[in-house]
Amino acid sequence: MQGVKTTYLVLLIIIAILTSCASGTAVVTGTERESISPEQVNLYSNAPQDMKQWQL
């Protein structure tokens, strides 16, 4: 009987961990920007001169 209780406890802990990490919401912490296509994304190794700083 003790083994069954332990198994249920472990299963309950695993279910609690897996469901506590699931979230269906997103919090936007700044000004939303328009979506762009992946082809419009540029990666720079150095900041360009006319860079617009948007992070804190």
C-alpha positions as CSV (number, residue, x, y, z in Angstrom):
1,M,0.0,0.0,0.0
2,Q,2.9,2.4,0.8
3,G,4.3,1.9,-2.8
4,V,1.0,2.9,-4.3
5,K,0.8,6.1,-2.3
6,T,4.4,7.0,-3.3
7,T,3.6,6.3,-6.9
8,Y,0.5,8.6,-6.7
9,L,2.4,11.3,-5.0
10,V,5.2,11.2,-7.6
11,L,2.6,11.3,-10.4
12,L,0.8,14.2,-8.7
13,I,4.1,16.2,-8.4
14,I,5.0,15.6,-12.0
15,I,1.5,16.7,-13.2
16,A,1.7,19.8,-11.0
17,I,5.1,20.7,-12.4
18,L,4.1,20.2,-16.0
19,T,0.8,22.2,-15.7
20,S,2.3,25.0,-13.7
21,C,4.7,25.8,-16.5
22,A,1.9,26.1,-19.1
23,S,0.6,29.5,-19.8
24,G,-1.7,30.8,-22.4
25,T,-1.1,34.5,-21.9
26,A,1.6,36.9,-23.0
27,V,2.5,40.2,-21.4
28,V,3.8,43.0,-23.7
29,T,6.2,45.2,-21.7
30,G,6.7,47.9,-24.2
31,T,5.4,49.5,-27.4
32,E,4.1,46.9,-29.9
33,R,5.6,47.1,-33.3
34,E,4.3,45.9,-36.7
35,S,5.1,42.4,-37.7
36,I,7.7,42.1,-40.4
37,S,8.7,39.1,-42.6
38,P,11.8,37.2,-41.8
39,E,13.4,38.4,-45.1
40,Q,13.3,42.0,-43.7
41,V,15.3,41.1,-40.6
42,N,19.0,42.3,-40.5
43,L,21.6,41.0,-38.1
44,Y,24.5,43.4,-37.3
45,S,27.8,42.6,-35.5
46,N,28.1,46.3,-34.7
47,A,25.4,48.9,-34.0
48,P,24.6,51.1,-37.1
49,Q,25.1,54.9,-36.8
50,D,21.3,55.6,-37.2
51,M,20.3,53.0,-34.6
52,K,17.1,53.6,-32.7
53,Q,17.5,52.4,-29.1
54,W,14.4,50.7,-27.8
55,Q,15.5,48.7,-24.8
56,L,16.2,49.9,-21.3
